[in-house]
Amino acid sequence: MKNINIQSWRIRFIVTTVSLCFSVLLIRLVYIQIITKNELAEIAKNNHHSIVVKDTKRGNILDSRGNLLATTHSFVELGVDPQTFKNEDEVKLPQLADILAIPLDEITEKVTTKSWKLNQNQKKVKLIQWRKIADKIDNDTYNKILALKIKGIYGNRKHIRYYPNESLASHIIGFVNNEGTPVIGVERFFNKFLQGHRGWYETERDGKRNELSQFRSREINSSNGWDIGLTIDRVIQNIVESELVVISDNYTPKSATIIVSDPSTGFILGLANYPTFNPNKFRKYSLNEMRNRAIADVIEPGSTFKSVVISGAIEDQVVQPEMIFNCANPTAVYKGKKLKLPTDHKQFEKLPVWQILSKSSNRGTSQVGIRLGEKRLYHYAKEFGFGRATGFSPGIEEKGILHPVDKWDALTISRMPIGYSIAATPMQIHMAYSVIANEGVLMTPIISRQLYDENKNRVGLAKPAAIRKVISAHTAKIMSNILMKTVETGGTAPKANIPGFQVAGKTGTTRKLVNGEYTSEKHIASFVGFFPATKPRLVISVFIDEPKSDGAGYGGKFAAPAFKNIAEQLISYMAIKEPERKDDNILAWKIEL
């Protein structure tokens, strides 16, 4: 009886144990086949089935003469799949270490350690399928590595954006960040042309991760990005940026901007800002240094705006160049009310209109503006491009400030004519003077000249784009003659005078607002000019924010010499010649009222 009980206990134990084992197996099967079915099926699919992306090369950015401003360097990132590396290939590792100049122990550890990848919860979820051994391997080195025929060691082709001229034209070009995203400038605005189109194909692999080419399907070819040729000339750009270095060394300004363009086409030949940055090392710079101040900074134009007022008054035949105004008057009457006129930098008496501009009389210009009237003053400001974007494509462009007449206060009619109560970007001011240099026509500033496809065939060509006729060619000619007097002895910018050439231009010395009041301590010095004045080839603008020096930051003192330095170099580089001179007697300016 006792033996029967023992045998019965053993039977129950065995049955219970077997039942538990089958229960565990059943639970495992339920977990695999039901609970994690989709996840495991996806892993199995990924091990055999994959979509391979075929990379593409980004297009180059070129200057107007075909010189590289931005390009793409290709390299190979070398790695190993430890799961497919064969032990018999370990004897080849010393050769690999010699080729890469990497310690043998470091390579051996990476190729022989077969481990699981850990997730955030430190759970093993997946075999590590690739470890990086080295990056930026050139093609010759990679071919030597392939010749070793080491199983599991292969490379992925990568591309990195490179700017061979470093900071040259950086605010125009922009840059591509480490994630491959274009951030600013031409790189961003023309990204759809530069980036190209990635291709891909769907394929399957066997258990040893070898491709089964017979199962390759749905293949889409890739296409490289197109090249973009800019209107920028690298030599002109270098001249401009070198002058900015001189300005920064001599005057340590808060910032500065220089623009050079062809007035007849609107093509921007050079544009630079201080401070600047190197797009190859963009992480080292602040957003302030990357700011394209030519289109992003809004300043009061100061005396450079006086040319707009007098152009409009001459065009409307409200004044003529020899008409006299008493610039000693401290007040003027407008709409039956007496207005206080702004002060001048020196005492003036009676001046003709042409001297009001060449000597930059605030009181004289205010009287011309009052005579023109608020509606026409607003009209010409808008027609010359103030208060609206210029159309400069690469970058976020500010529109400036031009209040409608119904928003003006009592002083606006006397302050706007001298460049206050209005604000604009350096590019807007520059293009306004291009109107005078271009026989009265406002042009769109153009930076991209042509497109080339991946076979280097030209597929696009930008043409000059006129926006509107602002003033007549006759008025523009009169204004050019008046502005020539500015750079002569007695004008505000004799330092912009170039021997042997007729230069037209205007200075600006703008007081800055500090705590709601204009200060005499901080100025924006500017000069905008063009030459040869009778047949302009170039417009050059110089803006210097807070130059450090004794006395006021006059445009004739700080900006005009920079204009001259740049112009003289461009005369030599572009072989510019002065046209045959014609009579520019003031009496010839007279127009019928």
C-alpha positions as CSV (number, residue, x, y, z in Angstrom):
1,M,0.0,0.0,0.0
2,K,2.9,2.4,0.8
3,N,4.6,1.7,-2.5
4,I,1.4,2.4,-4.4
5,N,1.2,5.9,-2.7
6,I,4.8,6.7,-3.6
7,Q,4.2,5.7,-7.2
8,S,1.1,7.8,-7.4
9,W,3.0,10.8,-6.1
10,R,5.7,10.4,-8.7
11,I,3.1,10.2,-11.4
12,R,1.4,13.4,-10.3
13,F,4.8,15.1,-10.1
14,I,5.8,14.1,-13.6
15,V,2.4,15.0,-15.0
16,T,2.5,18.4,-13.3
17,T,6.0,19.1,-14.5
18,V,5.2,18.1,-18.1
19,S,2.0,20.2,-17.9
20,L,4.0,23.2,-16.7
21,C,6.5,22.8,-19.5
22,F,3.8,22.6,-22.1
23,S,2.1,25.6,-20.5
24,V,5.3,27.7,-20.7
25,L,5.8,26.6,-24.3
26,L,2.2,27.4,-25.1
27,I,2.5,30.9,-23.5
28,R,5.7,31.4,-25.4
29,L,4.0,30.4,-28.6
30,V,1.1,32.7,-27.9
31,Y,3.6,35.5,-27.2
32,I,5.4,34.9,-30.4
33,Q,2.5,34.1,-32.7
34,I,0.0,36.5,-31.4
35,I,1.3,39.2,-29.1
36,T,4.6,40.0,-30.9
37,K,3.6,38.7,-34.3
38,N,3.7,42.0,-36.1
39,E,6.9,43.1,-34.5
40,L,8.8,39.9,-35.3
41,A,7.4,39.8,-38.8
42,E,8.7,43.3,-39.3
43,I,12.2,42.3,-38.1
44,A,12.2,39.3,-40.4
45,K,11.1,41.5,-43.3
46,N,13.8,44.1,-42.6
47,N,16.4,41.4,-42.4
48,H,15.6,40.3,-45.9
49,H,13.8,43.2,-47.5
50,S,15.1,46.7,-47.7
51,I,14.7,50.0,-49.5
52,V,18.1,51.5,-50.5
53,V,18.3,55.2,-51.0
54,K,20.7,56.4,-53.8
55,D,22.3,59.6,-52.7
56,T,22.7,62.6,-54.9
57,K,25.4,65.3,-55.2
58,R,24.4,68.9,-54.5
59,G,25.0,71.5,-57.2
60,N,27.8,74.0,-57.2
61,I,27.4,77.8,-56.7
62,L,29.6,79.8,-59.1
63,D,30.4,83.4,-59.5
64,S,29.8,85.2,-62.8
65,R,33.1,83.9,-64.3
66,G,32.5,80.3,-63.3
67,N,34.7,80.4,-60.1
68,L,33.6,78.0,-57.3
69,L,31.9,79.7,-54.4
70,A,30.3,76.6,-52.9
71,T,30.8,72.9,-53.9
72,T,30.3,69.4,-52.5
73,H,33.1,67.1,-51.5
74,S,32.3,63.4,-51.6
75,F,33.9,60.9,-49.2
76,V,33.3,57.4,-47.9
77,E,32.4,56.6,-44.3
78,L,33.9,53.1,-43.6
79,G,32.4,50.6,-41.2
80,V,31.9,46.9,-40.5
81,D,29.0,44.6,-40.0
82,P,30.3,42.4,-37.1
83,Q,27.7,39.8,-37.8
84,T,29.0,39.0,-41.2
85,F,32.7,39.5,-40.6
86,K,34.6,36.2,-41.0
87,N,37.3,35.2,-38.5
88,E,39.6,34.0,-41.3
89,D,39.8,37.6,-42.5
90,E,41.3,38.7,-39.2
91,V,44.8,38.2,-40.7
92,K,44.1,41.1,-43.2
93,L,43.3,43.6,-40.4
94,P,47.0,44.7,-40.0
95,Q,46.9,45.8,-43.7
96,L,43.7,47.7,-43.1
97,A,45.2,49.4,-40.0
98,D,48.2,50.5,-42.1
99,I,46.0,51.9,-44.9
100,L,43.8,53.9,-42.4
101,A,46.6,54.8,-40.0
102,I,44.4,53.5,-37.1
103,P,45.6,51.3,-34.2
104,L,45.1,47.6,-35.0
105,D,43.5,47.0,-31.5
106,E,40.9,49.6,-32.2
107,I,39.9,48.0,-35.5
108,T,40.0,44.4,-34.1
109,E,37.6,45.3,-31.3
110,K,35.1,46.8,-33.7
111,V,35.1,43.9,-36.2
112,T,35.1,41.0,-33.7
113,T,32.7,42.1,-31.0
114,K,29.3,40.7,-31.8
115,S,26.9,42.3,-29.4
116,W,23.3,43.4,-29.0
117,K,22.2,46.9,-29.2
118,L,20.7,48.2,-25.9
119,N,17.6,50.4,-25.8
120,Q,16.9,53.1,-23.1
121,N,15.7,50.4,-20.7
122,Q,19.0,48.4,-21.2
123,K,17.2,45.6,-23.0
124,K,18.7,43.8,-25.9
125,V,16.5,44.5,-28.9
126,K,18.6,44.1,-32.0
127,L,22.0,43.0,-33.3
128,I,24.3,45.9,-34.1
129,Q,24.6,45.6,-37.9
130,W,27.2,48.3,-38.6
131,R,30.0,50.1,-36.7
132,K,31.9,53.1,-38.0
133,I,35.6,52.5,-38.4
134,A,36.7,55.8,-40.1
135,D,35.1,58.7,-42.0
136,K,36.1,61.0,-44.8
137,I,37.9,58.3,-46.7
138,D,38.8,59.3,-50.3
139,N,38.1,57.1,-53.3
140,D,41.7,55.9,-53.8
141,T,42.0,54.8,-50.1
142,Y,38.6,53.1,-50.3
143,N,39.6,51.2,-53.4
144,K,42.7,49.9,-51.6
145,I,40.4,48.7,-48.8
146,L,38.0,47.0,-51.2
147,A,41.0,45.1,-52.7
148,L,41.6,43.4,-49.4
149,K,38.2,41.7,-49.8
150,I,37.4,41.7,-46.1
151,K,33.9,40.3,-45.6
152,G,31.6,42.7,-43.7
153,I,33.7,45.8,-44.2
154,Y,32.2,48.4,-46.5
155,G,31.6,52.1,-46.9
156,N,28.7,54.5,-47.3
157,R,29.2,57.4,-49.6
158,K,28.7,60.8,-48.0
159,H,28.7,64.4,-49.2
160,I,29.8,67.5,-47.3
161,R,29.3,71.1,-48.3
162,Y,32.5,73.1,-48.7
163,Y,33.1,76.8,-49.3
164,P,36.6,77.2,-50.8
165,N,36.7,80.9,-50.3
166,E,35.7,80.7,-46.7
167,S,34.0,83.9,-45.6
168,L,33.9,85.4,-49.1
169,A,30.3,86.3,-50.1
170,S,29.0,84.3,-47.1
171,H,25.9,86.4,-46.5
172,I,24.9,85.9,-50.1
173,I,25.7,82.2,-50.4
174,G,24.5,81.1,-46.9
175,F,25.4,77.5,-45.8
176,V,24.2,74.0,-45.4
177,N,24.2,72.7,-41.8
178,N,25.4,69.3,-40.6
179,E,22.0,67.7,-41.1
180,G,22.1,68.7,-44.7
181,T,19.5,71.5,-44.4
182,P,20.2,74.8,-46.2
183,V,19.8,77.6,-43.7
184,I,20.2,81.0,-45.4
185,G,21.1,82.8,-48.6
186,V,21.3,81.2,-52.0
187,E,21.7,77.8,-50.5
188,R,18.2,78.0,-49.0
189,F,16.4,80.1,-51.6
190,F,17.5,78.0,-54.6
191,N,17.5,74.7,-52.7
192,K,15.0,73.1,-55.1
193,F,17.6,73.4,-57.9
194,L,20.7,72.7,-55.9
195,Q,19.6,69.6,-54.0
196,G,18.8,67.3,-56.9
197,H,16.5,64.3,-56.5
198,R,17.4,61.2,-54.6
199,G,16.8,57.8,-56.2
200,W,15.9,54.5,-54.5
201,Y,15.3,50.8,-55.1
202,E,13.6,48.0,-53.3
203,T,15.6,44.7,-52.9
204,E,15.9,41.5,-50.8
205,R,18.9,39.9,-49.2
206,D,19.6,36.3,-48.1
207,G,20.5,35.1,-44.7
208,K,24.1,36.2,-45.2
209,R,22.9,39.7,-46.2
210,N,24.0,39.3,-49.8
211,E,21.7,41.1,-52.2
212,L,19.4,38.9,-54.3
213,S,19.5,41.0,-57.4
214,Q,16.7,39.1,-59.1
215,F,14.3,40.5,-56.5
216,R,15.4,44.1,-57.1
217,S,12.3,46.1,-58.0
218,R,10.8,49.6,-58.3
219,E,14.1,51.4,-59.0
220,I,14.1,55.2,-59.3
221,N,17.2,56.9,-60.7
222,S,18.7,59.8,-58.8
223,S,19.7,63.1,-60.4
224,N,22.4,65.5,-59.1
225,G,21.6,69.1,-58.3
226,W,22.0,71.9,-60.8
227,D,24.7,74.5,-60.6
228,I,23.8,78.1,-60.1
229,G,25.9,81.0,-61.6
230,L,25.6,84.2,-59.6
231,T,26.0,87.8,-60.8
232,I,28.7,88.2,-58.1
233,D,32.2,88.6,-59.4
234,R,34.7,87.0,-57.0
235,V,37.3,89.7,-57.7
236,I,34.9,92.5,-57.0
237,Q,33.6,90.7,-54.0
238,N,37.1,90.4,-52.6
239,I,37.7,94.1,-53.2
240,V,34.6,95.0,-51.3
241,E,35.4,92.7,-48.4
242,S,39.0,94.0,-48.2
243,E,37.6,97.5,-47.9
244,L,35.4,96.4,-45.0
245,V,38.4,95.0,-43.3
246,V,40.1,98.5,-43.6
247,I,36.9,100.1,-42.2
248,S,36.7,97.7,-39.3
249,D,40.4,98.2,-38.4
250,N,40.3,101.9,-38.7
251,Y,36.9,102.8,-37.2
252,T,35.7,99.6,-35.3
253,P,32.1,100.3,-36.3
254,K,29.1,98.4,-34.9
255,S,28.5,97.1,-38.5
256,A,29.0,98.1,-42.1
257,T,27.6,97.2,-45.5
258,I,28.9,97.8,-49.0
259,I,26.9,97.0,-52.2
260,V,28.1,97.2,-55.9
261,S,25.8,96.8,-58.8
262,D,25.3,97.5,-62.5
263,P,22.5,100.1,-62.7
264,S,21.3,99.2,-66.2
265,T,20.7,95.5,-65.3
266,G,20.2,95.5,-61.5
267,F,22.9,92.8,-61.3
268,I,24.6,92.7,-57.9
269,L,28.3,92.4,-58.5
270,G,29.4,92.6,-54.9
271,L,27.7,92.7,-51.6
272,A,29.3,92.3,-48.1
273,N,28.7,93.0,-44.5
274,Y,30.7,93.5,-41.4
275,P,30.8,91.4,-39.2
276,T,30.9,88.3,-41.3
277,F,31.3,84.6,-40.9
278,N,32.9,81.5,-42.3
279,P,30.2,79.0,-43.5
280,N,32.6,76.1,-43.2
281,K,32.6,76.8,-39.4
282,F,29.1,78.2,-39.0
283,R,28.7,76.8,-35.5
284,K,31.3,79.2,-34.2
285,Y,29.3,82.3,-35.2
286,S,26.2,84.0,-33.8
287,L,23.1,84.8,-35.7
288,N,24.1,88.5,-35.5
289,E,27.2,87.7,-37.5
290,M,25.2,85.7,-40.1
291,R,22.7,88.5,-40.6
292,N,22.6,90.0,-44.2
293,R,22.4,93.6,-43.1
294,A,22.0,94.8,-46.7
295,I,18.4,93.5,-46.7
296,A,17.7,92.9,-43.0
297,D,18.8,96.1,-41.2
298,V,16.4,99.0,-41.3
299,I,17.9,102.5,-40.9
300,E,16.8,106.1,-41.4
301,P,18.4,107.1,-44.7
302,G,19.2,110.6,-43.6
303,S,20.6,113.0,-46.2
304,T,20.8,110.2,-48.9
305,F,17.0,110.6,-49.1
306,K,17.3,114.2,-50.2
307,S,17.9,113.1,-53.8
308,V,14.4,111.5,-53.8
309,V,12.7,114.7,-52.7
310,I,14.5,116.9,-55.2
311,S,14.1,114.4,-58.1
312,G,10.3,114.4,-57.4
313,A,10.2,118.2,-57.2
314,I,12.1,118.6,-60.5
315,E,10.0,115.9,-62.2
316,D,6.8,117.6,-61.1
317,Q,8.3,121.0,-62.2
318,V,7.7,122.3,-58.7
319,V,11.3,123.6,-58.6
320,Q,14.2,124.0,-61.0
321,P,17.9,123.6,-60.2
322,E,18.7,127.3,-60.0
323,M,15.6,128.2,-58.0
324,I,16.7,130.1,-54.8
325,F,15.6,129.2,-51.2
326,N,16.5,131.1,-48.1
327,C,18.1,128.4,-45.9
328,A,18.6,130.9,-43.1
329,N,14.8,130.8,-42.4
330,P,14.1,128.8,-39.2
331,T,10.5,128.3,-40.1
332,A,8.2,127.7,-43.1
333,V,4.5,128.0,-43.6
334,Y,2.5,124.9,-44.7
335,K,-1.3,124.7,-45.0
336,G,-1.5,128.0,-43.1
337,K,0.6,126.8,-40.2
338,K,4.1,127.8,-39.3
339,L,6.5,124.8,-39.1
340,K,9.8,124.8,-37.4
341,L,12.5,123.7,-39.8
342,P,15.4,121.4,-38.8
343,T,18.8,122.9,-38.2
344,D,21.8,122.6,-40.6
345,H,25.3,121.4,-39.8
346,K,26.5,124.9,-40.8
347,Q,25.0,128.2,-41.4
348,F,23.6,128.7,-44.9
349,E,22.0,131.8,-46.5
350,K,20.3,131.7,-49.9
351,L,21.1,128.7,-52.0
352,P,19.9,127.4,-55.3
353,V,18.3,123.9,-55.4
354,W,21.5,122.3,-56.9
355,Q,23.6,123.7,-54.0
356,I,20.9,122.7,-51.4
357,L,21.7,119.1,-52.5
358,S,25.4,119.4,-53.0
359,K,25.9,121.1,-49.6
360,S,23.2,119.0,-48.0
361,S,21.1,121.8,-46.5
362,N,18.4,120.4,-44.2
363,R,16.4,123.6,-44.2
364,G,16.6,124.0,-47.9
365,T,15.5,120.4,-48.6
366,S,12.6,120.7,-46.1
367,Q,11.4,123.7,-48.0
368,V,11.5,121.8,-51.3
369,G,9.6,118.9,-49.7
370,I,7.0,121.3,-48.3
371,R,6.7,122.8,-51.8
372,L,6.2,119.3,-53.3
373,G,3.5,118.5,-50.7
374,E,2.8,115.5,-48.6
375,K,0.9,113.4,-51.2
376,R,3.6,113.8,-53.9
377,L,6.4,113.4,-51.4
378,Y,4.8,110.1,-50.3
379,H,4.2,109.1,-53.9
380,Y,7.9,109.6,-54.9
381,A,9.2,107.8,-51.8
382,K,7.1,104.8,-52.8
383,E,8.0,105.0,-56.5
384,F,11.7,105.0,-55.6
385,G,11.1,101.8,-53.8
386,F,10.8,102.8,-50.1
387,G,8.3,101.0,-48.0
388,R,8.3,97.8,-50.2
389,A,10.7,94.9,-50.7
390,T,13.2,95.3,-53.6
391,G,12.8,91.8,-54.8
392,F,16.2,90.6,-53.8
393,S,15.7,86.9,-53.7
394,P,18.1,85.1,-51.3
395,G,17.0,86.1,-47.8
396,I,14.2,87.5,-45.8
397,E,14.0,91.1,-46.8
398,E,12.6,93.9,-44.7
399,K,10.2,96.3,-46.3
400,G,11.3,99.4,-44.3
401,I,9.0,102.0,-42.9
402,L,6.9,104.4,-45.0
403,H,3.8,105.6,-43.2
404,P,0.8,106.6,-45.3
405,V,0.0,110.3,-45.2
406,D,-2.9,109.9,-42.9
407,K,-0.5,108.6,-40.2
408,W,1.9,111.5,-40.4
409,D,2.3,113.9,-37.5
410,A,2.8,117.7,-37.9
411,L,6.6,117.4,-38.3
412,T,6.7,114.6,-40.9
413,I,6.4,117.0,-43.9
414,S,9.6,118.8,-42.8
415,R,11.5,115.8,-41.4
416,M,10.9,113.1,-44.1
417,P,12.6,115.3,-46.8
418,I,15.9,115.0,-44.9
419,G,15.6,111.3,-44.3
420,Y,13.9,111.0,-40.9
421,S,10.4,109.6,-40.2
422,I,11.2,107.0,-42.8
423,A,13.3,103.9,-42.7
424,A,14.8,101.6,-45.3
425,T,17.3,98.8,-45.9
426,P,20.7,99.6,-47.4
427,M,19.5,97.7,-50.5
428,Q,16.5,100.0,-50.9
429,I,18.6,103.1,-50.7
430,H,21.1,101.6,-53.1
431,M,18.4,100.8,-55.7
432,A,16.8,104.2,-55.3
433,Y,20.1,105.8,-56.5
434,S,20.2,103.2,-59.3
435,V,17.0,104.9,-60.6
436,I,18.9,108.1,-61.2
437,A,21.9,106.2,-62.7
438,N,19.5,104.2,-65.0
439,E,17.7,107.1,-66.7
440,G,14.8,107.0,-64.2
441,V,14.0,103.3,-64.3
442,L,13.8,101.2,-61.1
443,M,15.3,97.7,-61.5
444,T,15.0,94.5,-59.5
445,P,18.3,93.6,-57.8
446,I,19.3,90.3,-59.3
447,I,21.8,87.8,-57.7
448,S,21.3,84.6,-59.7
449,R,22.3,84.8,-63.3
450,Q,22.1,81.3,-64.8
451,L,21.3,77.6,-64.2
452,Y,23.2,74.6,-65.4
453,D,21.8,71.0,-65.3
454,E,23.8,68.0,-64.1
455,N,25.4,67.7,-67.6
456,K,26.6,71.3,-67.3
457,N,24.2,72.5,-70.0
458,R,22.7,76.0,-69.4
459,V,19.0,75.7,-68.8
460,G,18.1,79.1,-67.4
461,L,19.2,82.6,-67.8
462,A,18.0,85.5,-65.7
463,K,17.2,88.7,-67.6
464,P,17.2,92.3,-66.2
465,A,13.8,93.1,-64.8
466,A,12.5,96.7,-64.8
467,I,9.9,97.4,-62.1
468,R,8.7,100.8,-63.3
469,K,9.6,104.2,-64.7
470,V,10.0,106.6,-61.7
471,I,11.3,109.8,-63.3
472,S,12.0,110.9,-66.8
473,A,15.5,110.4,-68.3
474,H,15.7,114.2,-68.5
475,T,15.1,114.6,-64.7
476,A,17.6,111.7,-64.1
477,K,20.2,113.6,-66.2
478,I,19.6,116.8,-64.2
479,M,20.0,114.9,-60.9
480,S,23.2,113.3,-62.1
481,N,24.6,116.8,-62.9
482,I,23.6,118.1,-59.5
483,L,25.0,115.1,-57.7
484,M,28.4,115.6,-59.5
485,K,28.7,118.8,-57.6
486,T,28.5,116.9,-54.3
487,V,32.0,115.3,-54.9
488,E,33.6,118.6,-56.0
489,T,35.2,121.2,-53.8
490,G,32.5,122.8,-51.8
491,G,30.3,119.7,-51.8
492,T,30.0,117.3,-48.9
493,A,32.0,114.5,-50.4
494,P,35.2,115.7,-52.1
495,K,36.9,112.6,-50.7
496,A,34.9,110.6,-53.2
497,N,36.3,112.5,-56.2
498,I,38.2,110.3,-58.7
499,P,40.7,112.2,-60.9
500,G,39.8,111.8,-64.5
501,F,36.3,110.7,-63.8
502,Q,32.9,112.4,-63.3
503,V,31.4,110.9,-60.1
504,A,27.9,111.6,-58.9
505,G,26.8,110.8,-55.3
506,K,25.3,111.8,-52.0
507,T,26.5,111.6,-48.4
508,G,24.3,110.7,-45.4
509,T,25.0,111.4,-41.8
510,T,22.1,110.0,-39.7
511,R,21.7,110.6,-36.0
512,K,20.6,107.4,-34.2
513,L,17.8,107.2,-31.8
514,V,18.9,106.4,-28.2
515,N,16.2,106.1,-25.5
516,G,13.7,107.8,-27.8
517,E,15.9,110.8,-28.6
518,Y,18.3,111.6,-31.4
519,T,21.9,111.7,-30.2
520,S,24.8,113.6,-31.6
521,E,27.2,110.9,-30.4
522,K,26.1,108.0,-32.6
523,H,25.7,108.2,-36.4
524,I,25.3,106.1,-39.5
525,A,27.7,107.4,-42.1
526,S,26.8,106.7,-45.7
527,F,27.7,107.5,-49.2
528,V,25.9,106.3,-52.4
529,G,27.5,107.2,-55.7
530,F,27.8,106.1,-59.4
531,F,30.2,106.7,-62.2
532,P,31.0,107.6,-64.9
533,A,28.2,110.1,-64.1
534,T,27.3,110.7,-67.7
535,K,27.1,107.0,-68.6
536,P,27.1,105.0,-65.3
537,R,28.7,101.6,-65.2
538,L,28.6,101.1,-61.4
539,V,26.6,102.1,-58.3
540,I,28.5,101.7,-55.1
541,S,26.9,102.2,-51.6
542,V,28.8,102.3,-48.3
543,F,27.0,102.3,-44.9
544,I,29.0,102.4,-41.7
545,D,27.1,102.1,-38.4
546,E,28.7,104.0,-35.5
547,P,32.2,104.6,-36.8
548,K,34.6,105.4,-33.9
549,S,36.5,108.6,-34.3
550,D,36.8,112.1,-33.1
551,G,33.8,114.2,-34.0
552,A,30.6,113.3,-35.8
553,G,30.4,110.3,-38.1
554,Y,30.0,112.2,-41.3
555,G,29.4,110.2,-44.5
556,G,31.8,112.4,-46.4
557,K,34.6,111.6,-43.8
558,F,34.1,107.9,-43.4
559,A,32.0,106.4,-46.2
560,A,33.2,108.6,-49.2
561,P,36.8,107.5,-49.0
562,A,35.7,103.8,-49.0
563,F,33.7,104.5,-52.2
564,K,36.8,106.0,-53.8
565,N,39.1,103.1,-52.8
566,I,36.7,100.6,-54.3
567,A,35.9,102.6,-57.4
568,E,39.6,103.1,-58.3
569,Q,40.3,99.4,-58.1
570,L,37.2,98.5,-60.2
571,I,38.2,101.1,-62.8
572,S,41.4,99.1,-63.3
573,Y,39.8,95.7,-63.1
574,M,36.9,96.4,-65.4
575,A,38.8,98.7,-67.7
576,I,36.2,101.5,-67.2
577,K,36.8,104.6,-69.2
578,E,35.4,108.1,-68.9
579,P,33.1,108.9,-71.8
580,E,33.7,112.1,-73.8
581,R,32.5,115.0,-71.7
582,K,29.7,117.2,-72.7
583,D,28.7,120.7,-71.5
584,D,27.2,120.4,-68.0
585,N,26.7,124.1,-67.4
586,I,24.1,124.8,-64.8
587,L,22.2,127.0,-67.2
588,A,21.6,123.9,-69.4
589,W,19.5,122.5,-66.5
590,K,16.8,125.1,-66.9
591,I,13.4,123.7,-67.6
592,E,10.2,125.4,-68.4
593,L,7.9,125.8,-65.5
